[in-house]
C-alpha cells in the first residue's frame, strides 16, 4: 500500500504543469499591457527569488549529511 502511494505521488509530480507565480494584484495590473513582456519578467523574478531559499536549505542539509558521514577520530596515541 505504501509503495502504491509513493508511485502515485511520483507520477503526480512528474505530470504537474508549470505554474505562474504572480499574485492576483500583480496579474491584474500587468494583464492590461499589450506585449506581456513586463509580466513575464516579473514572473521570472518571483520564481528566481523562490529558488534561493531552497538552494540554501539544500546546502545546509548537505553539510549536515557530510559531517554525519565523516568517520570519528579516536583520541589515542
N, CA, C, O and CB atoms as a CASP TS submission, in Angstrom:
PFRMAT TS
TARGET T0000
AUTHOR 0000-0000-0000
METHOD Language model
MODEL 1
PARENT N/A
ATOM      1  N   UNK     1       0.825  -1.195   0.000  1.00  0.00           N
ATOM      2  CA  UNK     1       0.000   0.000   0.000  1.00  0.00           C
ATOM      3  C   UNK     1       0.868   1.257   0.000  1.00  0.00           C
ATOM      4  O   UNK     1       0.584   2.235  -0.692  1.00  0.00           O
ATOM      5  CB  UNK     1      -0.938  -0.001   1.209  1.00  0.00           C
ATOM      6  N   UNK     2       1.945   1.199   0.807  1.00  0.00           N
ATOM      7  CA  UNK     2       2.825   2.357   0.913  1.00  0.00           C
ATOM      8  C   UNK     2       3.520   2.649  -0.416  1.00  0.00           C
ATOM      9  O   UNK     2       3.642   3.808  -0.812  1.00  0.00           O
ATOM     10  CB  UNK     2       3.863   2.133   2.011  1.00  0.00           C
ATOM     11  N   UNK     3       3.972   1.606  -1.100  1.00  0.00           N
ATOM     12  CA  UNK     3       4.649   1.809  -2.379  1.00  0.00           C
ATOM     13  C   UNK     3       3.681   2.324  -3.444  1.00  0.00           C
ATOM     14  O   UNK     3       4.076   3.071  -4.340  1.00  0.00           O
ATOM     15  CB  UNK     3       5.300   0.504  -2.849  1.00  0.00           C
ATOM     16  N   UNK     4       2.435   1.931  -3.343  1.00  0.00           N
ATOM     17  CA  UNK     4       1.427   2.405  -4.288  1.00  0.00           C
ATOM     18  C   UNK     4       1.218   3.917  -4.136  1.00  0.00           C
ATOM     19  O   UNK     4       1.095   4.634  -5.129  1.00  0.00           O
ATOM     20  CB  UNK     4       0.093   1.653  -4.076  1.00  0.00           C
ATOM     21  N   UNK     5       1.178   4.388  -2.903  1.00  0.00           N
ATOM     22  CA  UNK     5       1.017   5.823  -2.652  1.00  0.00           C
ATOM     23  C   UNK     5       2.232   6.589  -3.146  1.00  0.00           C
ATOM     24  O   UNK     5       2.096   7.660  -3.736  1.00  0.00           O
ATOM     25  CB  UNK     5       0.793   6.092  -1.155  1.00  0.00           C
ATOM     26  N   UNK     6       3.414   6.049  -2.908  1.00  0.00           N
ATOM     27  CA  UNK     6       4.644   6.712  -3.358  1.00  0.00           C
ATOM     28  C   UNK     6       4.682   6.782  -4.880  1.00  0.00           C
ATOM     29  O   UNK     6       5.059   7.812  -5.440  1.00  0.00           O
ATOM     30  CB  UNK     6       5.893   5.970  -2.827  1.00  0.00           C
ATOM     31  N   UNK     7       4.296   5.704  -5.557  1.00  0.00           N
ATOM     32  CA  UNK     7       4.269   5.693  -7.023  1.00  0.00           C
ATOM     33  C   UNK     7       3.285   6.721  -7.567  1.00  0.00           C
ATOM     34  O   UNK     7       3.583   7.417  -8.538  1.00  0.00           O
ATOM     35  CB  UNK     7       3.904   4.298  -7.540  1.00  0.00           C
ATOM     36  N   UNK     8       2.120   6.818  -6.947  1.00  0.00           N
ATOM     37  CA  UNK     8       1.124   7.805  -7.376  1.00  0.00           C
ATOM     38  C   UNK     8       1.646   9.219  -7.155  1.00  0.00           C
ATOM     39  O   UNK     8       1.449  10.093  -8.000  1.00  0.00           O
ATOM     40  CB  UNK     8      -0.205   7.604  -6.618  1.00  0.00           C
ATOM     41  N   UNK     9       2.309   9.449  -6.027  1.00  0.00           N
ATOM     42  CA  UNK     9       2.872  10.771  -5.741  1.00  0.00           C
ATOM     43  C   UNK     9       3.948  11.142  -6.753  1.00  0.00           C
ATOM     44  O   UNK     9       3.974  12.274  -7.237  1.00  0.00           O
ATOM     45  CB  UNK     9       3.451  10.810  -4.323  1.00  0.00           C
ATOM     46  N   UNK    10       4.830  10.212  -7.079  1.00  0.00           N
ATOM     47  CA  UNK    10       5.880  10.481  -8.064  1.00  0.00           C
ATOM     48  C   UNK    10       5.275  10.755  -9.433  1.00  0.00           C
ATOM     49  O   UNK    10       5.711  11.667 -10.135  1.00  0.00           O
ATOM     50  CB  UNK    10       6.861   9.301  -8.145  1.00  0.00           C
ATOM     51  N   UNK    11       4.283   9.977  -9.811  1.00  0.00           N
ATOM     52  CA  UNK    11       3.607  10.199 -11.086  1.00  0.00           C
ATOM     53  C   UNK    11       2.937  11.574 -11.128  1.00  0.00           C
ATOM     54  O   UNK    11       3.000  12.267 -12.144  1.00  0.00           O
ATOM     55  CB  UNK    11       2.570   9.099 -11.331  1.00  0.00           C
ATOM     56  N   UNK    12       2.303  11.963 -10.039  1.00  0.00           N
ATOM     57  CA  UNK    12       1.655  13.269  -9.957  1.00  0.00           C
ATOM     58  C   UNK    12       2.674  14.395 -10.108  1.00  0.00           C
ATOM     59  O   UNK    12       2.419  15.375 -10.808  1.00  0.00           O
ATOM     60  CB  UNK    12       0.904  13.411  -8.627  1.00  0.00           C
ATOM     61  N   UNK    13       3.833  14.256  -9.450  1.00  0.00           N
ATOM     62  CA  UNK    13       4.854  15.291  -9.537  1.00  0.00           C
ATOM     63  C   UNK    13       5.459  15.382 -10.934  1.00  0.00           C
ATOM     64  O   UNK    13       5.820  16.470 -11.384  1.00  0.00           O
ATOM     65  CB  UNK    13       5.945  15.028  -8.520  1.00  0.00           C
ATOM     66  N   UNK    14       5.572  14.250 -11.620  1.00  0.00           N
ATOM     67  CA  UNK    14       6.144  14.249 -12.961  1.00  0.00           C
ATOM     68  C   UNK    14       5.194  14.860 -13.985  1.00  0.00           C
ATOM     69  O   UNK    14       5.643  15.427 -14.981  1.00  0.00           O
ATOM     70  CB  UNK    14       6.504  12.833 -13.373  1.00  0.00           C
ATOM     71  N   UNK    15       3.911  14.756 -13.758  1.00  0.00           N
ATOM     72  CA  UNK    15       2.934  15.244 -14.719  1.00  0.00           C
ATOM     73  C   UNK    15       2.381  16.630 -14.376  1.00  0.00           C
ATOM     74  O   UNK    15       1.444  17.099 -15.022  1.00  0.00           O
ATOM     75  CB  UNK    15       1.805  14.266 -14.819  1.00  0.00           C
ATOM     76  N   UNK    16       2.951  17.279 -13.374  1.00  0.00           N
ATOM     77  CA  UNK    16       2.439  18.587 -12.987  1.00  0.00           C
ATOM     78  C   UNK    16       2.758  19.626 -14.070  1.00  0.00           C
ATOM     79  O   UNK    16       3.755  19.509 -14.782  1.00  0.00           O
ATOM     80  CB  UNK    16       3.034  19.018 -11.629  1.00  0.00           C
ATOM     81  N   UNK    17       1.918  20.617 -14.177  1.00  0.00           N
ATOM     82  CA  UNK    17       2.110  21.673 -15.161  1.00  0.00           C
ATOM     83  C   UNK    17       2.822  22.857 -14.521  1.00  0.00           C
ATOM     84  O   UNK    17       2.876  22.971 -13.297  1.00  0.00           O
ATOM     85  CB  UNK    17       0.764  22.113 -15.760  1.00  0.00           C
ATOM     86  N   UNK    18       3.353  23.714 -15.335  1.00  0.00           N
ATOM     87  CA  UNK    18       4.031  24.883 -14.786  1.00  0.00           C
ATOM     88  C   UNK    18       3.005  25.855 -14.211  1.00  0.00           C
ATOM     89  O   UNK    18       1.876  25.947 -14.694  1.00  0.00           O
ATOM     90  CB  UNK    18       4.891  25.578 -15.868  1.00  0.00           C
ATOM     91  N   UNK    19       3.411  26.561 -13.192  1.00  0.00           N
ATOM     92  CA  UNK    19       2.506  27.483 -12.514  1.00  0.00           C
ATOM     93  C   UNK    19       3.053  28.903 -12.628  1.00  0.00           C
ATOM     94  O   UNK    19       4.265  29.109 -12.692  1.00  0.00           O
ATOM     95  CB  UNK    19       2.320  27.084 -11.024  1.00  0.00           C
ATOM     96  N   UNK    20       2.176  29.846 -12.652  1.00  0.00           N
ATOM     97  CA  UNK    20       2.559  31.241 -12.640  1.00  0.00           C
ATOM     98  C   UNK    20       2.691  31.690 -11.192  1.00  0.00           C
ATOM     99  O   UNK    20       1.875  31.317 -10.349  1.00  0.00           O
ATOM    100  CB  UNK    20       1.531  32.114 -13.410  1.00  0.00           C
ATOM    101  N   UNK    21       3.706  32.481 -10.902  1.00  0.00           N
ATOM    102  CA  UNK    21       3.997  32.833  -9.521  1.00  0.00           C
ATOM    103  C   UNK    21       3.506  34.227  -9.141  1.00  0.00           C
ATOM    104  O   UNK    21       3.859  34.725  -8.072  1.00  0.00           O
ATOM    105  CB  UNK    21       5.470  32.739  -9.278  1.00  0.00           C
ATOM    106  N   UNK    22       2.719  34.857  -9.970  1.00  0.00           N
ATOM    107  CA  UNK    22       2.279  36.214  -9.671  1.00  0.00           C
ATOM    108  C   UNK    22       1.091  36.203  -8.728  1.00  0.00           C
ATOM    109  O   UNK    22       0.253  35.302  -8.766  1.00  0.00           O
ATOM    110  CB  UNK    22       1.925  36.956 -10.953  1.00  0.00           C
ATOM    111  N   UNK    23       1.032  37.219  -7.883  1.00  0.00           N
ATOM    112  CA  UNK    23      -0.143  37.373  -7.031  1.00  0.00           C
ATOM    113  C   UNK    23      -1.282  37.960  -7.868  1.00  0.00           C
ATOM    114  O   UNK    23      -1.065  38.408  -8.993  1.00  0.00           O
ATOM    115  CB  UNK    23       0.173  38.282  -5.794  1.00  0.00           C
ATOM    116  N   UNK    24      -2.480  37.954  -7.319  1.00  0.00           N
ATOM    117  CA  UNK    24      -3.652  38.405  -8.069  1.00  0.00           C
ATOM    118  C   UNK    24      -3.566  39.892  -8.426  1.00  0.00           C
ATOM    119  O   UNK    24      -3.980  40.290  -9.515  1.00  0.00           O
ATOM    120  CB  UNK    24      -4.921  38.138  -7.263  1.00  0.00           C
ATOM    121  N   UNK    25      -3.044  40.697  -7.536  1.00  0.00           N
ATOM    122  CA  UNK    25      -2.955  42.143  -7.792  1.00  0.00           C
ATOM    123  C   UNK    25      -1.943  42.439  -8.893  1.00  0.00           C
ATOM    124  O   UNK    25      -2.203  43.258  -9.774  1.00  0.00           O
ATOM    125  CB  UNK    25      -2.568  42.897  -6.504  1.00  0.00           C
ATOM    126  N   UNK    26      -0.800  41.781  -8.845  1.00  0.00           N
ATOM    127  CA  UNK    26       0.220  41.996  -9.881  1.00  0.00           C
ATOM    128  C   UNK    26      -0.312  41.549 -11.240  1.00  0.00           C
ATOM    129  O   UNK    26      -0.109  42.227 -12.247  1.00  0.00           O
ATOM    130  CB  UNK    26       1.525  41.231  -9.537  1.00  0.00           C
ATOM    131  N   UNK    27      -0.981  40.426 -11.260  1.00  0.00           N
ATOM    132  CA  UNK    27      -1.512  39.898 -12.508  1.00  0.00           C
ATOM    133  C   UNK    27      -2.538  40.857 -13.107  1.00  0.00           C
ATOM    134  O   UNK    27      -2.531  41.091 -14.316  1.00  0.00           O
ATOM    135  CB  UNK    27      -2.141  38.519 -12.280  1.00  0.00           C
ATOM    136  N   UNK    28      -3.416  41.411 -12.279  1.00  0.00           N
ATOM    137  CA  UNK    28      -4.458  42.315 -12.780  1.00  0.00           C
ATOM    138  C   UNK    28      -3.842  43.562 -13.402  1.00  0.00           C
ATOM    139  O   UNK    28      -4.314  44.035 -14.435  1.00  0.00           O
ATOM    140  CB  UNK    28      -5.418  42.710 -11.646  1.00  0.00           C
ATOM    141  N   UNK    29      -2.813  44.089 -12.795  1.00  0.00           N
ATOM    142  CA  UNK    29      -2.174  45.298 -13.320  1.00  0.00           C
ATOM    143  C   UNK    29      -1.398  44.991 -14.599  1.00  0.00           C
ATOM    144  O   UNK    29      -1.422  45.781 -15.543  1.00  0.00           O
ATOM    145  CB  UNK    29      -1.235  45.910 -12.266  1.00  0.00           C
ATOM    146  N   UNK    30      -0.716  43.857 -14.633  1.00  0.00           N
ATOM    147  CA  UNK    30       0.160  43.543 -15.760  1.00  0.00           C
ATOM    148  C   UNK    30      -0.568  42.958 -16.965  1.00  0.00           C
ATOM    149  O   UNK    30      -0.023  42.967 -18.069  1.00  0.00           O
ATOM    150  CB  UNK    30       1.215  42.587 -15.317  1.00  0.00           C
ATOM    151  N   UNK    31      -1.784  42.450 -16.782  1.00  0.00           N
ATOM    152  CA  UNK    31      -2.511  41.888 -17.921  1.00  0.00           C
ATOM    153  C   UNK    31      -3.000  42.954 -18.883  1.00  0.00           C
ATOM    154  O   UNK    31      -3.318  42.655 -20.034  1.00  0.00           O
ATOM    155  CB  UNK    31      -3.683  41.076 -17.437  1.00  0.00           C
ATOM    156  N   UNK    32      -3.061  44.183 -18.427  1.00  0.00           N
ATOM    157  CA  UNK    32      -3.529  45.250 -19.303  1.00  0.00           C
ATOM    158  C   UNK    32      -2.470  45.665 -20.324  1.00  0.00           C
ATOM    159  O   UNK    32      -2.785  46.364 -21.287  1.00  0.00           O
ATOM    160  CB  UNK    32      -3.944  46.451 -18.476  1.00  0.00           C
ATOM    161  N   UNK    33      -1.233  45.249 -20.129  1.00  0.00           N
ATOM    162  CA  UNK    33      -0.155  45.590 -21.047  1.00  0.00           C
ATOM    163  C   UNK    33      -0.290  44.765 -22.330  1.00  0.00           C
ATOM    164  O   UNK    33      -0.769  43.632 -22.294  1.00  0.00           O
ATOM    165  CB  UNK    33       1.226  45.352 -20.384  1.00  0.00           C
ATOM    166  N   UNK    34       0.126  45.326 -23.444  1.00  0.00           N
ATOM    167  CA  UNK    34      -0.016  44.672 -24.747  1.00  0.00           C
ATOM    168  C   UNK    34       0.950  43.509 -24.944  1.00  0.00           C
ATOM    169  O   UNK    34       0.514  42.401 -25.258  1.00  0.00           O
ATOM    170  CB  UNK    34       0.189  45.679 -25.845  1.00  0.00           C
ATOM    171  N   UNK    35       2.229  43.728 -24.772  1.00  0.00           N
ATOM    172  CA  UNK    35       3.228  42.717 -25.113  1.00  0.00           C
ATOM    173  C   UNK    35       3.429  41.641 -24.070  1.00  0.00           C
ATOM    174  O   UNK    35       3.993  40.590 -24.378  1.00  0.00           O
ATOM    175  CB  UNK    35       4.515  43.372 -25.364  1.00  0.00           C
ATOM    176  N   UNK    36       2.992  41.865 -22.857  1.00  0.00           N
ATOM    177  CA  UNK    36       3.152  40.922 -21.751  1.00  0.00           C
ATOM    178  C   UNK    36       4.611  40.674 -21.382  1.00  0.00           C
ATOM    179  O   UNK    36       4.902  39.720 -20.661  1.00  0.00           O
ATOM    180  CB  UNK    36       2.496  39.614 -22.100  1.00  0.00           C
ATOM    181  N   UNK    37       5.530  41.503 -21.857  1.00  0.00           N
ATOM    182  CA  UNK    37       6.944  41.310 -21.534  1.00  0.00           C
ATOM    183  C   UNK    37       7.225  41.638 -20.072  1.00  0.00           C
ATOM    184  O   UNK    37       8.019  40.949 -19.431  1.00  0.00           O
ATOM    185  CB  UNK    37       7.821  42.175 -22.442  1.00  0.00           C
ATOM    186  N   UNK    38       6.594  42.669 -19.540  1.00  0.00           N
ATOM    187  CA  UNK    38       6.800  43.032 -18.144  1.00  0.00           C
ATOM    188  C   UNK    38       6.265  41.937 -17.230  1.00  0.00           C
ATOM    189  O   UNK    38       6.889  41.616 -16.218  1.00  0.00           O
ATOM    190  CB  UNK    38       6.123  44.376 -17.828  1.00  0.00           C
ATOM    191  N   UNK    39       5.126  41.366 -17.571  1.00  0.00           N
ATOM    192  CA  UNK    39       4.542  40.290 -16.778  1.00  0.00           C
ATOM    193  C   UNK    39       5.458  39.073 -16.757  1.00  0.00           C
ATOM    194  O   UNK    39       5.631  38.450 -15.710  1.00  0.00           O
ATOM    195  CB  UNK    39       3.166  39.906 -17.326  1.00  0.00           C
ATOM    196  N   UNK    40       6.040  38.730 -17.887  1.00  0.00           N
ATOM    197  CA  UNK    40       6.964  37.591 -17.947  1.00  0.00           C
ATOM    198  C   UNK    40       8.203  37.866 -17.103  1.00  0.00           C
ATOM    199  O   UNK    40       8.705  36.973 -16.421  1.00  0.00           O
ATOM    200  CB  UNK    40       7.370  37.293 -19.407  1.00  0.00           C
ATOM    201  N   UNK    41       8.691  39.096 -17.151  1.00  0.00           N
ATOM    202  CA  UNK    41       9.870  39.456 -16.367  1.00  0.00           C
ATOM    203  C   UNK    41       9.607  39.395 -14.876  1.00  0.00           C
ATOM    204  O   UNK    41      10.441  38.902 -14.116  1.00  0.00           O
ATOM    205  CB  UNK    41      10.341  40.837 -16.741  1.00  0.00           C
ATOM    206  N   UNK    42       8.461  39.891 -14.451  1.00  0.00           N
ATOM    207  CA  UNK    42       8.117  39.843 -13.025  1.00  0.00           C
ATOM    208  C   UNK    42       7.929  38.393 -12.587  1.00  0.00           C
ATOM    209  O   UNK    42       8.380  38.009 -11.508  1.00  0.00           O
ATOM    210  CB  UNK    42       6.832  40.667 -12.736  1.00  0.00           C
ATOM    211  N   UNK    43       7.280  37.600 -13.402  1.00  0.00           N
ATOM    212  CA  UNK    43       7.081  36.193 -13.061  1.00  0.00           C
ATOM    213  C   UNK    43       8.412  35.466 -12.926  1.00  0.00           C
ATOM    214  O   UNK    43       8.592  34.685 -11.992  1.00  0.00           O
ATOM    215  CB  UNK    43       6.215  35.507 -14.117  1.00  0.00           C
ATOM    216  N   UNK    44       9.333  35.704 -13.827  1.00  0.00           N
ATOM    217  CA  UNK    44      10.655  35.079 -13.737  1.00  0.00           C
ATOM    218  C   UNK    44      11.405  35.546 -12.493  1.00  0.00           C
ATOM    219  O   UNK    44      12.110  34.759 -11.861  1.00  0.00           O
ATOM    220  CB  UNK    44      11.479  35.390 -14.991  1.00  0.00           C
ATOM    221  N   UNK    45      11.258  36.810 -12.142  1.00  0.00           N
ATOM    222  CA  UNK    45      11.901  37.333 -10.939  1.00  0.00           C
ATOM    223  C   UNK    45      11.358  36.690  -9.679  1.00  0.00           C
ATOM    224  O   UNK    45      12.121  36.393  -8.759  1.00  0.00           O
ATOM    225  CB  UNK    45      11.724  38.830 -10.862  1.00  0.00           C
ATOM    226  N   UNK    46      10.058  36.470  -9.621  1.00  0.00           N
ATOM    227  CA  UNK    46       9.455  35.834  -8.460  1.00  0.00           C
ATOM    228  C   UNK    46       9.936  34.391  -8.343  1.00  0.00           C
ATOM    229  O   UNK    46      10.251  33.928  -7.247  1.00  0.00           O
ATOM    230  CB  UNK    46       7.918  35.887  -8.549  1.00  0.00           C
ATOM    231  N   UNK    47       9.992  33.690  -9.451  1.00  0.00           N
ATOM    232  CA  UNK    47      10.468  32.307  -9.423  1.00  0.00           C
ATOM    233  C   UNK    47      11.934  32.264  -9.005  1.00  0.00           C
ATOM    234  O   UNK    47      12.331  31.379  -8.247  1.00  0.00           O
ATOM    235  CB  UNK    47      10.282  31.637 -10.804  1.00  0.00           C
ATOM    236  N   UNK    48      12.735  33.196  -9.481  1.00  0.00           N
ATOM    237  CA  UNK    48      14.150  33.272  -9.116  1.00  0.00           C
ATOM    238  C   UNK    48      14.293  33.485  -7.610  1.00  0.00           C
ATOM    239  O   UNK    48      15.121  32.839  -6.970  1.00  0.00           O
ATOM    240  CB  UNK    48      14.855  34.412  -9.892  1.00  0.00           C
ATOM    241  N   UNK    49      13.492  34.385  -7.044  1.00  0.00           N
ATOM    242  CA  UNK    49      13.571  34.637  -5.610  1.00  0.00           C
ATOM    243  C   UNK    49      13.077  33.444  -4.791  1.00  0.00           C
ATOM    244  O   UNK    49      13.506  33.262  -3.651  1.00  0.00           O
ATOM    245  CB  UNK    49      12.765  35.875  -5.256  1.00  0.00           C
ATOM    246  N   UNK    50      12.195  32.643  -5.346  1.00  0.00           N
ATOM    247  CA  UNK    50      11.693  31.460  -4.656  1.00  0.00           C
ATOM    248  C   UNK    50      12.745  30.356  -4.604  1.00  0.00           C
ATOM    249  O   UNK    50      12.743  29.559  -3.666  1.00  0.00           O
ATOM    250  CB  UNK    50      10.432  30.946  -5.341  1.00  0.00           C
ATOM    251  N   UNK    51      13.631  30.289  -5.572  1.00  0.00           N
ATOM    252  CA  UNK    51      14.612  29.209  -5.654  1.00  0.00           C
ATOM    253  C   UNK    51      15.721  29.373  -4.613  1.00  0.00           C
ATOM    254  O   UNK    51      16.228  28.373  -4.104  1.00  0.00           O
ATOM    255  CB  UNK    51      15.216  29.155  -7.053  1.00  0.00           C
ATOM    256  N   UNK    52      16.102  30.586  -4.289  1.00  0.00           N
ATOM    257  CA  UNK    52      17.242  30.840  -3.412  1.00  0.00           C
ATOM    258  C   UNK    52      17.091  30.176  -2.032  1.00  0.00           C
ATOM    259  O   UNK    52      18.052  29.555  -1.577  1.00  0.00           O
ATOM    260  CB  UNK    52      17.427  32.338  -3.242  1.00  0.00           C
ATOM    261  N   UNK    53      15.941  30.271  -1.339  1.00  0.00           N
ATOM    262  CA  UNK    53      15.843  29.570  -0.045  1.00  0.00           C
ATOM    263  C   UNK    53      15.995  28.057  -0.164  1.00  0.00           C
ATOM    264  O   UNK    53      16.558  27.424   0.729  1.00  0.00           O
ATOM    265  CB  UNK    53      14.516  29.883   0.606  1.00  0.00           C
ATOM    266  N   UNK    54      15.504  27.469  -1.251  1.00  0.00           N
ATOM    267  CA  UNK    54      15.652  26.025  -1.427  1.00  0.00           C
ATOM    268  C   UNK    54      17.113  25.644  -1.617  1.00  0.00           C
ATOM    269  O   UNK    54      17.549  24.607  -1.118  1.00  0.00           O
ATOM    270  CB  UNK    54      14.826  25.546  -2.621  1.00  0.00           C
ATOM    271  N   UNK    55      17.869  26.460  -2.324  1.00  0.00           N
ATOM    272  CA  UNK    55      19.296  26.189  -2.504  1.00  0.00           C
ATOM    273  C   UNK    55      20.029  26.284  -1.159  1.00  0.00           C
ATOM    274  O   UNK    55      20.886  25.454  -0.856  1.00  0.00           O
ATOM    275  CB  UNK    55      19.912  27.179  -3.527  1.00  0.00           C
ATOM    276  N   UNK    56      19.689  27.293  -0.362  1.00  0.00           N
ATOM    277  CA  UNK    56      20.333  27.442   0.951  1.00  0.00           C
ATOM    278  C   UNK    56      20.007  26.269   1.868  1.00  0.00           C
ATOM    279  O   UNK    56      20.896  25.751   2.543  1.00  0.00           O
ATOM    280  CB  UNK    56      19.899  28.754   1.611  1.00  0.00           C
ATOM    281  N   UNK    57      18.754  25.848   1.901  1.00  0.00           N
ATOM    282  CA  UNK    57      18.364  24.716   2.744  1.00  0.00           C
ATOM    283  C   UNK    57      19.047  23.443   2.265  1.00  0.00           C
ATOM    284  O   UNK    57      19.490  22.635   3.082  1.00  0.00           O
ATOM    285  CB  UNK    57      16.833  24.535   2.741  1.00  0.00           C
ATOM    286  N   UNK    58      19.138  23.256   0.953  1.00  0.00           N
ATOM    287  CA  UNK    58      19.835  22.093   0.409  1.00  0.00           C
ATOM    288  C   UNK    58      21.306  22.092   0.778  1.00  0.00           C
ATOM    289  O   UNK    58      21.869  21.040   1.082  1.00  0.00           O
ATOM    290  CB  UNK    58      19.685  22.048  -1.095  1.00  0.00           C
ATOM    291  N   UNK    59      21.939  23.268   0.755  1.00  0.00           N
ATOM    292  CA  UNK    59      23.351  23.368   1.131  1.00  0.00           C
ATOM    293  C   UNK    59      23.579  23.033   2.595  1.00  0.00           C
ATOM    294  O   UNK    59      24.535  22.335   2.934  1.00  0.00           O
ATOM    295  CB  UNK    59      23.871  24.760   0.842  1.00  0.00           C
ATOM    296  N   UNK    60      22.708  23.527   3.460  1.00  0.00           N
ATOM    297  CA  UNK    60      22.828  23.217   4.885  1.00  0.00           C
ATOM    298  C   UNK    60      22.592  21.723   5.115  1.00  0.00           C
ATOM    299  O   UNK    60      23.293  21.095   5.909  1.00  0.00           O
ATOM    300  CB  UNK    60      21.826  24.060   5.717  1.00  0.00           C
ATOM    301  N   UNK    61      21.611  21.164   4.424  1.00  0.00           N
ATOM    302  CA  UNK    61      21.350  19.728   4.546  1.00  0.00           C
ATOM    303  C   UNK    61      22.536  18.898   4.097  1.00  0.00           C
ATOM    304  O   UNK    61      22.861  17.888   4.720  1.00  0.00           O
ATOM    305  CB  UNK    61      20.126  19.344   3.741  1.00  0.00           C
ATOM    306  N   UNK    62      23.188  19.317   3.013  1.00  0.00           N
ATOM    307  CA  UNK    62      24.365  18.602   2.523  1.00  0.00           C
ATOM    308  C   UNK    62      25.506  18.677   3.537  1.00  0.00           C
ATOM    309  O   UNK    62      26.188  17.680   3.775  1.00  0.00           O
ATOM    310  CB  UNK    62      24.819  19.176   1.169  1.00  0.00           C
ATOM    311  N   UNK    63      25.718  19.853   4.136  1.00  0.00           N
ATOM    312  CA  UNK    63      26.779  19.988   5.137  1.00  0.00           C
ATOM    313  C   UNK    63      26.514  19.099   6.346  1.00  0.00           C
ATOM    314  O   UNK    63      27.437  18.484   6.880  1.00  0.00           O
ATOM    315  CB  UNK    63      26.913  21.447   5.580  1.00  0.00           C
ATOM    316  N   UNK    64      25.263  19.029   6.776  1.00  0.00           N
ATOM    317  CA  UNK    64      24.926  18.160   7.904  1.00  0.00           C
ATOM    318  C   UNK    64      25.165  16.705   7.528  1.00  0.00           C
ATOM    319  O   UNK    64      25.723  15.945   8.318  1.00  0.00           O
ATOM    320  CB  UNK    64      23.459  18.371   8.343  1.00  0.00           C
ATOM    321  N   UNK    65      24.750  16.312   6.335  1.00  0.00           N
ATOM    322  CA  UNK    65      24.952  14.938   5.864  1.00  0.00           C
ATOM    323  C   UNK    65      26.439  14.599   5.801  1.00  0.00           C
ATOM    324  O   UNK    65      26.853  13.523   6.231  1.00  0.00           O
ATOM    325  CB  UNK    65      24.305  14.741   4.479  1.00  0.00           C
ATOM    326  N   UNK    66      27.236  15.514   5.267  1.00  0.00           N
ATOM    327  CA  UNK    66      28.669  15.267   5.128  1.00  0.00           C
ATOM    328  C   UNK    66      29.345  15.145   6.496  1.00  0.00           C
ATOM    329  O   UNK    66      30.233  14.311   6.676  1.00  0.00           O
ATOM    330  CB  UNK    66      29.324  16.390   4.313  1.00  0.00           C
ATOM    331  N   UNK    67      28.927  15.976   7.463  1.00  0.00           N
ATOM    332  CA  UNK    67      29.527  15.908   8.793  1.00  0.00           C
ATOM    333  C   UNK    67      29.108  14.651   9.547  1.00  0.00           C
ATOM    334  O   UNK    67      29.891  14.124  10.336  1.00  0.00           O
ATOM    335  CB  UNK    67      29.152  17.139   9.596  1.00  0.00           C
ATOM    336  N   UNK    68      27.897  14.162   9.324  1.00  0.00           N
ATOM    337  CA  UNK    68      27.451  12.931   9.982  1.00  0.00           C
ATOM    338  C   UNK    68      28.147  11.713   9.391  1.00  0.00           C
ATOM    339  O   UNK    68      28.382  10.734  10.100  1.00  0.00           O
ATOM    340  CB  UNK    68      25.930  12.777   9.858  1.00  0.00           C
ATOM    341  N   UNK    69      28.481  11.756   8.106  1.00  0.00           N
ATOM    342  CA  UNK    69      29.090  10.615   7.425  1.00  0.00           C
ATOM    343  C   UNK    69      30.593  10.513   7.705  1.00  0.00           C
ATOM    344  O   UNK    69      31.182   9.444   7.550  1.00  0.00           O
ATOM    345  CB  UNK    69      28.851  10.718   5.926  1.00  0.00           C
ATOM    346  N   UNK    70      31.207  11.620   8.115  1.00  0.00           N
ATOM    347  CA  UNK    70      32.644  11.656   8.365  1.00  0.00           C
ATOM    348  C   UNK    70      32.996  10.717   9.525  1.00  0.00           C
ATOM    349  O   UNK    70      32.331  10.746  10.560  1.00  0.00           O
ATOM    350  CB  UNK    70      33.109  13.104   8.674  1.00  0.00           C
ATOM    351  N   UNK    71      34.039   9.881   9.364  1.00  0.00           N
ATOM    352  CA  UNK    71      34.415   8.970  10.463  1.00  0.00           C
ATOM    353  C   UNK    71      34.974   9.757  11.654  1.00  0.00           C
ATOM    354  O   UNK    71      35.659  10.768  11.494  1.00  0.00           O
ATOM    355  CB  UNK    71      35.462   7.930   9.975  1.00  0.00           C
ATOM    356  N   UNK    72      34.658   9.260  12.840  1.00  0.00           N
ATOM    357  CA  UNK    72      35.123   9.937  14.056  1.00  0.00           C
ATOM    358  C   UNK    72      36.577   9.555  14.332  1.00  0.00           C
ATOM    359  O   UNK    72      36.977   8.408  14.133  1.00  0.00           O
ATOM    360  CB  UNK    72      34.221   9.575  15.274  1.00  0.00           C
ATOM    361  N   UNK    73      37.348  10.519  14.787  1.00  0.00           N
ATOM    362  CA  UNK    73      38.759  10.272  15.117  1.00  0.00           C
ATOM    363  C   UNK    73      38.859   9.782  16.568  1.00  0.00           C
ATOM    364  O   UNK    73      38.149  10.273  17.445  1.00  0.00           O
ATOM    365  CB  UNK    73      39.621  11.571  14.909  1.00  0.00           C
ATOM    366  N   UNK    74      39.726   8.833  16.806  1.00  0.00           N
ATOM    367  CA  UNK    74      39.933   8.368  18.166  1.00  0.00           C
ATOM    368  C   UNK    74      40.968   9.246  18.854  1.00  0.00           C
ATOM    369  O   UNK    74      41.878   9.760  18.203  1.00  0.00           O
ATOM    370  CB  UNK    74      40.373   6.890  18.180  1.00  0.00           C
ATOM    371  N   UNK    75      40.836   9.420  20.169  1.00  0.00           N
ATOM    372  CA  UNK    75      41.759  10.262  20.915  1.00  0.00           C
ATOM    373  C   UNK    75      42.861   9.397  21.550  1.00  0.00           C
ATOM    374  O   UNK    75      43.086   9.460  22.759  1.00  0.00           O
ATOM    375  CB  UNK    75      41.000  11.072  22.000  1.00  0.00           C
ATOM    376  N   UNK    76      43.512   8.626  20.762  1.00  0.00           N
ATOM    377  CA  UNK    76      44.592   7.758  21.241  1.00  0.00           C
ATOM    378  C   UNK    76      45.951   8.332  20.926  1.00  0.00           C
ATOM    379  O   UNK    76      46.081   9.506  20.582  1.00  0.00           O
ATOM    380  CB  UNK    76      44.471   6.376  20.634  1.00  0.00           C
ATOM    381  N   UNK    77      46.945   7.509  21.045  1.00  0.00           N
ATOM    382  CA  UNK    77      48.316   7.940  20.759  1.00  0.00           C
ATOM    383  C   UNK    77      48.451   8.174  19.315  1.00  0.00           C
ATOM    384  O   UNK    77      49.528   8.545  18.848  1.00  0.00           O
ATOM    385  CB  UNK    77      49.344   6.927  21.223  1.00  0.00           C
TER
END
